[in-house]
Amino acid sequence: MTEGPQVDHRFKQAVELFNKGEWYEAHDVIEELWHETADPHRRSLQGVLQVAVAQLHLQRDNRRGATILFGEALGRLKRPGTPDLGLDIQGLCSCVEQRLRSLQQDEDPELCTVPVLRFVD
């Protein structure tokens, strides 16, 4: 996939599932794409995938797992040269940072904005 995964029809499906809060289903579709994608796009997909899995951990009351995965996702998504896949990665990272900070301060991350994937023009 030389143009990046965002040209694949499954990418839009993954974004829709992610934005509906269907974390497990979004994870499955993103993981399929991730397996078929090379760096640097692969790194972007993995970061988004980790956000979905962190959210799944929160649903299952696994705060430690969510904390770890939010941190790893930020490390990947904020790495210089990571493609944005046509998404507002900065906005996603801002939301994830708020949720991570909430977890680290032993507060309720559900009081923060839920992560969404927004397409940029």
C-alpha positions as MATLAB code, in Angstrom:
seq = 'MTEGPQVDHRFKQAVELFNKGEWYEAHDVIEELWHETADPHRRSLQGVLQVAVAQLHLQRDNRRGATILFGEALGRLKRPGTPDLGLDIQGLCSCVEQRLRSLQQDEDPELCTVPVLRFVD';
ca = [
       0.000    0.000    0.000;
       2.181    2.801   -1.229;
      -0.499    5.481   -0.857;
      -1.227    4.576    2.730;
      -4.062    2.665    4.343;
      -6.538    5.543    4.128;
      -7.302    4.583    0.493;
      -8.560    1.165    1.655;
     -12.355    0.948    2.185;
     -11.727   -0.727    5.548;
     -10.069    2.442    6.851;
     -13.335    4.413    6.686;
     -15.116    1.463    8.313;
     -12.532    1.438   11.130;
     -12.968    5.183   11.698;
     -16.756    4.786   11.881;
     -16.472    1.932   14.405;
     -13.929    3.889   16.466;
     -16.191    6.946   16.541;
     -19.189    4.853   17.633;
     -17.151    3.565   20.583;
     -17.131    0.056   19.184;
     -13.567   -0.403   20.349;
     -13.200   -4.133   19.860;
     -14.623   -4.085   16.345;
     -12.531   -1.022   15.421;
      -9.467   -2.816   16.790;
     -10.129   -5.828   14.547;
     -10.397   -3.761   11.362;
      -7.414   -1.538   12.182;
      -5.320   -4.576   13.058;
      -6.110   -6.127    9.646;
      -4.891   -2.970    7.935;
      -1.880   -2.741   10.249;
      -0.717   -6.225    9.249;
      -0.839   -5.217    5.578;
       0.857   -1.824    5.942;
       4.520   -0.808    6.043;
       6.114    1.997    8.058;
       5.643    4.878    8.495;
       1.867    4.413    7.957;
       2.029    1.249   10.044;
       3.177    3.307   13.049;
       0.164    5.614   12.683;
      -2.234    2.679   12.538;
      -0.614    1.102   15.579;
      -1.044    4.318   17.554;
      -4.743    4.516   16.680;
      -5.093    0.793   17.409;
      -3.557    1.309   20.845;
      -6.043    4.075   21.641;
      -8.916    1.710   20.765;
      -7.454   -1.036   22.965;
      -6.886    1.442   25.809;
     -10.566    2.363   25.587;
     -11.461   -1.327   25.659;
      -9.335   -1.697   28.811;
     -11.254    1.172   30.407;
     -14.568   -0.526   29.598;
     -13.250   -3.602   31.382;
     -12.021   -1.521   34.340;
      -8.347   -2.227   33.580;
      -6.937    1.207   34.379;
      -3.333    0.000   34.361;
      -3.668   -1.476   30.860;
      -5.360    1.700   29.615;
      -2.621    3.876   31.116;
       0.130    1.851   29.452;
      -1.555    1.782   26.046;
      -2.475    5.473   26.052;
       1.184    6.254   26.779;
       2.446    3.961   24.028;
      -0.073    5.387   21.554;
       1.087    8.937   22.270;
       4.705    7.897   21.799;
       3.926    6.552   18.336;
       1.513    9.233   17.181;
       3.694   12.143   18.316;
       6.897   10.746   16.826;
       8.237   13.115   14.145;
       7.485   11.882   10.647;
       4.421    9.868   11.628;
       1.823   10.284    8.842;
      -1.543   11.704    9.881;
      -3.515    9.380    7.546;
      -5.773   12.341    6.745;
      -6.867   12.486   10.380;
      -6.631   15.165   13.077;
      -3.894   13.326   14.950;
      -3.103   16.406   17.044;
      -6.710   16.527   18.286;
      -6.651   12.802   19.027;
      -3.402   13.166   20.959;
      -4.807   16.068   22.978;
      -7.799   13.946   24.007;
      -5.597   10.939   24.829;
      -3.260   13.142   26.898;
      -6.230   14.343   28.982;
      -7.409   10.780   29.588;
      -3.891    9.613   30.436;
      -3.373   12.491   32.869;
      -6.723   11.679   34.490;
      -5.685    8.040   34.958;
      -2.291    9.024   36.332;
      -3.953   11.314   38.872;
      -6.391    8.554   39.861;
      -9.340   10.520   38.514;
     -12.184    9.325   36.283;
     -11.090    9.443   32.623;
     -14.734    9.198   31.565;
     -15.091   12.836   32.628;
     -12.778   13.694   29.715;
     -13.727   13.796   26.056;
     -13.942   10.384   24.407;
     -11.367    9.949   21.618;
     -12.682   10.394   18.083;
     -11.059   10.301   14.672;
     -11.786   13.396   12.606;
     -10.838   13.703    8.945;
      -8.961   16.858    7.970;
      -9.406   18.694    4.678;
];
